């Protein structure tokens, strides 16, 4: 990869030197340009992170009064990412430009652990929970409109806005390992895998410094407003249980397909309500032992902010 970037840098320097020598003979108006940007950004994530945070907060009372019985925490998915973008722009008329751009795909991932020890009249029971979360966003395609204003002889300010098409996949796996007072064990896997797509909007500001009629450097900040409001896929649950001698005596599994829902339910072990996510092929309202309420379709929020520094190469 370093060799690729080094080669690209050599090519850009060669083009720059060539353009300077060509500029001495006279500049030409070039309507089409290639813009390459790189930087960093963030997304809001939405229901996945608020649910993970809500589950973790349900243990706050235990952490406060019995900290030795709750070790670890359930973490949200990191929401920051490195970003690149390539765009073909056409300088149309009166300072307006039109661009077609594609950004790189992004991945957000985290794995966290929590151990909860229950001590009651029946004895000591331990619960080890593992949460593994992942969001994959495919390379979005964006259509942009720019309006450029001259500030100084070589510096322009550009205001931009546009629309983008986004596709994403989101997964969550919870592994619950229980050891009961008589040393019998159960292991349960909860998993959902959903995907969705949607259209979002963005706007931003950019400063551009013009080296010559072929090359410019720019810095851009952009705000993005994009939500995938419907996520569909599958869920599966697998359960196994062993007695105190290690003999497998129970096993089972089930699966379901449908939309992903967000709701508030009561945790029967903790006696506290918290946010939950569930794939269900049956539309709400539902009834269950966790007393589900405030049920709605879950969403993935890709809105956020990006900052990039880039290079414009005027083509023809």
C-alpha positions in Angstrom: 0.0 0.0 0.0 2.9 2.4 0.8 4.3 1.7 -2.7 1.0 2.6 -4.2 0.8 5.9 -2.4 4.4 6.7 -3.2 3.8 6.0 -6.9 0.7 8.2 -6.8 2.7 11.0 -5.2 5.4 10.8 -7.9 2.7 10.9 -10.6 1.1 14.0 -9.0 4.4 15.8 -8.7 5.1 15.0 -12.4 1.7 16.3 -13.4 2.3 19.4 -11.3 5.6 20.2 -12.9 4.2 19.6 -16.4 1.2 21.8 -15.7 3.5 24.6 -14.5 5.5 24.5 -17.7 2.4 24.3 -19.8 0.9 27.3 -17.8 3.7 29.5 -19.0 2.5 29.1 -22.5 -1.0 30.2 -21.6 -3.8 28.9 -19.4 -6.9 27.1 -20.6 -10.4 26.8 -19.1 -11.0 23.3 -17.9 -14.6 22.4 -17.1 -14.0 18.9 -15.8 -11.9 18.0 -12.7 -11.1 15.0 -10.5 -11.2 15.7 -6.7 -9.6 13.2 -4.3 -10.2 13.8 -0.6 -9.1 12.0 2.6 -10.0 12.6 6.2 -12.1 11.3 9.2 -15.6 11.4 10.3 -18.3 10.0 12.7 -21.8 8.6 12.6 -24.6 8.6 15.2 -25.3 4.8 15.0 -28.7 5.1 16.6 -30.7 2.2 18.2 -27.8 -0.3 18.4 -25.7 1.9 20.6 -28.6 3.2 22.7 -29.6 -0.4 23.4 -26.1 -1.5 24.4 -25.8 1.5 26.7 -29.2 0.9 28.2 -28.4 -2.8 28.9 -25.1 -1.8 30.5 -26.9 0.9 32.6 -29.2 -1.8 34.0 -26.3 -3.0 36.1 -25.4 0.4 37.6 -27.3 -0.3 40.8 -25.2 -3.5 41.3 -22.0 -1.7 40.5 -22.8 1.0 43.1 -23.7 -1.3 46.0 -22.0 -4.7 45.1 -19.1 -3.8 42.8 -17.4 -7.2 43.2 -20.5 -8.9 41.7 -20.4 -7.0 38.4 -17.1 -7.0 36.5 -16.7 -5.5 33.0 -19.2 -3.5 31.0 -21.1 -3.6 27.7 -19.6 -1.1 25.3 -21.1 0.8 22.4 -19.8 0.4 18.9 -17.1 3.0 18.1 -18.6 5.6 15.8 -15.5 7.2 14.3 -13.9 6.3 11.0 -11.2 7.2 8.4 -12.6 8.3 5.1 -11.7 8.9 1.5 -13.7 10.2 -1.4 -13.2 10.5 -5.2 -15.4 12.8 -7.2 -15.8 13.9 -10.8 -16.9 17.5 -11.1 -18.2 19.6 -13.9 -17.9 23.4 -13.7 -21.3 24.3 -15.2 -22.2 28.0 -15.1 -22.1 31.2 -12.8 -19.9 29.5 -10.2 -22.0 26.4 -10.0 -20.5 22.9 -10.2 -22.0 19.5 -10.3 -20.3 16.4 -8.9 -20.7 12.7 -8.8 -18.7 11.1 -5.9 -18.1 7.8 -4.2 -16.7 7.2 -0.7 -14.9 4.2 0.7 -16.8 1.5 2.6 -16.6 1.7 6.4 -16.7 -0.8 9.3 -17.6 -0.3 13.0 -16.9 -3.2 15.4 -16.6 -3.9 19.1 -16.6 -6.9 21.4 -17.2 -6.5 25.2 -17.6 -8.7 28.3 -19.5 -8.6 31.5 -19.6 -11.1 34.5 -22.4 -10.9 36.9 -22.4 -13.0 40.1 -25.7 -13.8 41.8 -25.7 -14.8 45.5 -29.0 -15.8 47.0 -30.6 -18.5 49.2 -30.0 -21.2 46.5 -26.3 -20.6 46.3 -23.9 -18.8 44.0 -24.6 -18.4 40.3 -22.4 -16.7 37.7 -23.4 -15.2 34.4 -20.8 -14.4 31.7 -22.1 -12.3 28.8 -20.2 -11.5 25.6 -21.5 -8.9 23.2 -20.1 -8.7 19.6 -21.4 -5.9 17.4 -20.6 -4.9 13.8 -21.9 -2.4 11.3 -20.7 -2.4 7.7 -21.6 0.5 5.4 -21.1 -0.1 1.6 -19.4 2.6 -0.5 -22.1 5.3 -0.8 -22.7 7.1 -4.1 -23.4 10.9 -3.8 -24.6 13.6 -6.1 -23.3 17.1 -5.2 -24.1 20.7 -6.1 -21.5 23.4 -5.4 -21.6 27.2 -5.5 -18.1 28.8 -5.4 -17.3 32.4 -4.3 -13.9 34.1 -4.8 -12.4 35.4 -1.5 -8.9 36.3 -2.7 -7.1 35.9 -6.0 -6.3 32.3 -5.4 -8.7 31.3 -2.6 -12.3 30.3 -3.1 -15.1 29.4 -0.7 -17.6 26.8 -1.8 -21.0 26.0 -0.3 -22.3 22.5 -1.2 -25.2 20.2 -0.7 -26.4 17.0 -2.2 -28.0 13.5 -1.7 -26.4 10.1 -1.2 -27.5 6.5 -1.5 -26.5 4.3 1.5 -26.5 0.5 2.1 -25.6 -1.1 5.4 -25.6 -4.4 7.3 -25.7 -4.7 11.1 -25.1 -7.7 13.3 -25.2 -8.4 17.0 -24.3 -11.6 18.8 -24.8 -12.2 22.5 -23.4 -15.2 24.2 -24.8 -16.0 27.7 -22.8 -18.5 29.8 -24.5 -19.5 33.0 -23.1 -21.6 35.8 -25.8 -22.6 38.4 -25.3 -23.3 42.1 -25.1 -27.1 41.5 -22.4 -26.6 38.8 -24.6 -27.4 35.9 -24.0 -25.1 32.9 -26.0 -23.5 30.1 -24.8 -21.7 27.0 -27.1 -19.6 24.8 -26.3 -17.7 21.6 -28.6 -14.9 20.5 -27.8 -13.4 17.0 -29.4 -11.1 14.5 -28.2 -10.1 11.1 -30.1 -7.4 9.3 -29.6 -5.0 6.3 -31.2 -2.0 4.8 -30.8 0.9 2.4 -31.8 4.5 2.2 -31.3 8.0 0.8 -29.6 10.8 2.9 -28.7 14.4 2.5 -25.6 16.5 3.2 -24.3 20.0 3.2 -20.9 21.6 3.8 -18.3 24.3 3.3 -14.9 24.1 1.6 -11.9 26.3 1.2 -9.9 25.9 -2.0 -6.4 27.3 -2.8 -5.5 27.4 -6.4 -1.8 26.6 -7.3 -2.3 27.1 -11.0 -4.9 26.4 -13.7 -4.5 22.6 -13.2 -4.0 22.0 -9.4 -5.8 23.1 -6.3 -5.8 22.1 -2.6 -8.9 22.1 -0.5 -10.2 21.5 3.0 -13.9 20.6 3.5 -16.3 20.1 6.4 -19.5 18.3 5.7 -22.7 17.5 7.7 -24.6 14.3 6.8 -28.2 13.6 7.6 -29.0 9.9 6.7 -31.0 7.2 8.4 -31.8 3.7 7.3 -35.3 3.4 8.8 -36.1 -0.2 7.9 -33.7 -3.1 8.6 -34.7 -6.6 7.7 -33.0 -9.9 8.1 -32.9 -13.0 10.4 -32.4 -13.9 14.0 -31.4 -17.2 15.6 -31.2 -18.6 19.1 -29.2 -21.7 20.0 -29.2 -23.2 23.5 -27.2 -26.1 25.1 -27.2 -27.3 28.7 -24.9 -29.7 30.6 -25.2 -31.3 34.1 -22.7 -31.1 36.9 -20.7 -34.0 35.4 -20.5 -32.4 31.9 -23.1 -34.5 30.2 -25.1 -32.7 27.5 -28.8 -33.1 28.4 -30.6 -30.4 26.5 -30.2 -28.6 23.2 -32.4 -26.6 20.9 -32.5 -23.8 18.3 -35.0 -21.6 16.5 -34.8 -18.8 13.9 -37.0 -16.1 12.4 -37.0 -13.6 9.6 -38.5 -10.1 9.5 -37.9 -6.5 10.4 -35.8 -5.4 13.3 -37.7 -3.8 16.1 -36.7 -1.6 19.1 -38.7 -1.7 22.3 -38.5 -1.4 26.1 -38.6 -4.7 28.1 -38.1 -5.7 31.7 -34.9 -7.8 32.4 -36.3 -10.6 34.6 -32.9 -11.3 36.3 -32.3 -7.7 37.2 -35.9 -6.6 37.6 -35.1 -3.4 35.6 -36.4 -2.2 32.2 -34.0 -1.4 29.4 -34.0 -1.1 25.6 -34.1 -4.2 23.5 -33.7 -5.2 19.8 -35.6 -8.1 18.2 -36.3 -9.5 14.7 -39.9 -10.5 14.5 -42.2 -11.6 11.7 -45.3 -10.7 13.7 -46.2 -7.0 13.7 -46.7 -5.2 17.1 -48.3 -5.0 19.5 -46.8 -8.0 21.3 -47.3 -9.6 24.7 -44.5 -11.4 26.6 -42.9 -12.2 30.0 -40.7 -9.1 29.6 -43.7 -6.8 29.2 -42.7 -5.2 25.8 -43.8 -1.6 25.2 -43.0 1.4 23.0 -42.4 -0.9 20.1 -41.3 0.5 16.8 -39.0 -0.4 13.9 -35.3 0.1 14.7 -33.2 2.4 12.6 -29.5 2.9 11.8 -28.4 6.5 12.0 -25.5 7.3 9.6 -25.8 11.0 10.2 -22.6 12.8 11.4 -19.7 15.0 10.4 -16.7 14.5 8.2 -13.6 16.6 7.6 -11.4 16.0 4.6 -8.3 17.5 2.9 -8.1 17.0 -0.8 -6.5 17.8 -4.2 -8.3 19.0 -7.3 -6.8 18.0 -10.7 -8.4 19.8 -13.6 -8.6 17.4 -16.5 -10.0 19.2 -19.6 
